[in-house]
Amino acid sequence: FTNVLALSLQMYGCRVIQKAIEVVDLDQKIKMVIELNGHVMRCVRDQNGNHVVQKCIECVPEENIEFIISTFFGQVVTLSTHPYGCRVIQRVLEHCHNPDTQSKVMEEIM
């Protein structure tokens, strides 16, 4: 995989990446998600990319997307008031069941 980021930022490409994240096996999901490392906030703030980040949070086990989740720490309030970021924080609260993740996010919100 080398086109995950580029496709994630495109109107139609992001739909293909989302569907792939839903259907491929875990090893392939992990390889795809790693392509976003270093570009998480860019994707979150993008009208197309945010959907891909949401899908990663929904479909990939939390231990395999630590780099995504940790990107949000210290920025939860800013993201919560962003048109796309708020959706991503919602997905974290819905799908990340690690007590540390939940408490860090909730602490920032409170």
TAVEN-V354683 format. One record per residue. N is the residue number from 1. RES is the residue in three letters. SS is DSSP state (A for helix, B for strand, O for the rest). D_CENTER is the distance of its C-alpha to the mean C-alpha in Angstrom with 1 decimal. Layout:
# TAVEN-V354683
n:N res:RES ss:SS d_center:D_CENTER
n:N res:RES ss:SS d_center:D_CENTER
This chain:
# TAVEN-V354683
n:1 res:PHE ss:O d_center:17.6
n:2 res:THR ss:O d_center:17.8
n:3 res:ASN ss:O d_center:16.7
n:4 res:VAL ss:A d_center:13.0
n:5 res:LEU ss:A d_center:12.1
n:6 res:ALA ss:A d_center:15.3
n:7 res:LEU ss:A d_center:14.7
n:8 res:SER ss:A d_center:11.2
n:9 res:LEU ss:O d_center:13.0
n:10 res:GLN ss:O d_center:15.9
n:11 res:MET ss:O d_center:16.9
n:12 res:TYR ss:O d_center:17.9
n:13 res:GLY ss:A d_center:16.0
n:14 res:CYS ss:A d_center:12.6
n:15 res:ARG ss:A d_center:14.3
n:16 res:VAL ss:A d_center:15.6
n:17 res:ILE ss:A d_center:12.4
n:18 res:GLN ss:A d_center:11.0
n:19 res:LYS ss:A d_center:14.4
n:20 res:ALA ss:A d_center:14.5
n:21 res:ILE ss:A d_center:11.4
n:22 res:GLU ss:A d_center:13.4
n:23 res:VAL ss:A d_center:16.7
n:24 res:VAL ss:O d_center:16.9
n:25 res:ASP ss:O d_center:17.8
n:26 res:LEU ss:A d_center:15.8
n:27 res:ASP ss:A d_center:17.1
n:28 res:GLN ss:A d_center:16.1
n:29 res:LYS ss:A d_center:12.5
n:30 res:ILE ss:A d_center:12.4
n:31 res:LYS ss:A d_center:14.2
n:32 res:MET ss:A d_center:11.9
n:33 res:VAL ss:A d_center:8.7
n:34 res:ILE ss:A d_center:11.1
n:35 res:GLU ss:O d_center:11.9
n:36 res:LEU ss:O d_center:8.9
n:37 res:ASN ss:O d_center:10.3
n:38 res:GLY ss:O d_center:12.0
n:39 res:HIS ss:O d_center:10.3
n:40 res:VAL ss:A d_center:7.0
n:41 res:MET ss:A d_center:9.0
n:42 res:ARG ss:A d_center:10.8
n:43 res:CYS ss:A d_center:8.1
n:44 res:VAL ss:A d_center:7.2
n:45 res:ARG ss:O d_center:11.0
n:46 res:ASP ss:O d_center:11.7
n:47 res:GLN ss:O d_center:13.1
n:48 res:ASN ss:O d_center:11.9
n:49 res:GLY ss:A d_center:8.8
n:50 res:ASN ss:A d_center:7.0
n:51 res:HIS ss:A d_center:7.9
n:52 res:VAL ss:A d_center:6.4
n:53 res:VAL ss:A d_center:2.7
n:54 res:GLN ss:A d_center:4.7
n:55 res:LYS ss:A d_center:6.6
n:56 res:CYS ss:A d_center:5.0
n:57 res:ILE ss:A d_center:5.1
n:58 res:GLU ss:A d_center:8.3
n:59 res:CYS ss:A d_center:9.9
n:60 res:VAL ss:O d_center:9.4
n:61 res:PRO ss:O d_center:11.5
n:62 res:GLU ss:A d_center:10.3
n:63 res:GLU ss:A d_center:12.8
n:64 res:ASN ss:A d_center:11.3
n:65 res:ILE ss:O d_center:7.9
n:66 res:GLU ss:A d_center:10.0
n:67 res:PHE ss:A d_center:9.5
n:68 res:ILE ss:A d_center:5.8
n:69 res:ILE ss:A d_center:7.3
n:70 res:SER ss:A d_center:10.5
n:71 res:THR ss:A d_center:9.6
n:72 res:PHE ss:A d_center:9.6
n:73 res:PHE ss:O d_center:13.0
n:74 res:GLY ss:O d_center:15.8
n:75 res:GLN ss:O d_center:14.0
n:76 res:VAL ss:A d_center:13.2
n:77 res:VAL ss:A d_center:16.3
n:78 res:THR ss:A d_center:15.7
n:79 res:LEU ss:A d_center:12.2
n:80 res:SER ss:A d_center:13.9
n:81 res:THR ss:O d_center:16.5
n:82 res:HIS ss:O d_center:14.6
n:83 res:PRO ss:O d_center:14.8
n:84 res:TYR ss:O d_center:11.2
n:85 res:GLY ss:A d_center:9.8
n:86 res:CYS ss:A d_center:11.7
n:87 res:ARG ss:A d_center:9.9
n:88 res:VAL ss:A d_center:6.5
n:89 res:ILE ss:A d_center:9.0
n:90 res:GLN ss:A d_center:10.8
n:91 res:ARG ss:A d_center:8.3
n:92 res:VAL ss:A d_center:8.3
n:93 res:LEU ss:A d_center:12.0
n:94 res:GLU ss:A d_center:12.5
n:95 res:HIS ss:A d_center:11.0
n:96 res:CYS ss:O d_center:11.1
n:97 res:HIS ss:O d_center:14.9
n:98 res:ASN ss:O d_center:15.6
n:99 res:PRO ss:A d_center:18.2
n:100 res:ASP ss:A d_center:17.4
n:101 res:THR ss:A d_center:13.8
n:102 res:GLN ss:A d_center:15.3
n:103 res:SER ss:A d_center:18.3
n:104 res:LYS ss:A d_center:16.6
n:105 res:VAL ss:A d_center:14.4
n:106 res:MET ss:A d_center:17.6
n:107 res:GLU ss:A d_center:19.9
n:108 res:GLU ss:A d_center:18.2
n:109 res:ILE ss:A d_center:18.3
n:110 res:MET ss:O d_center:21.9
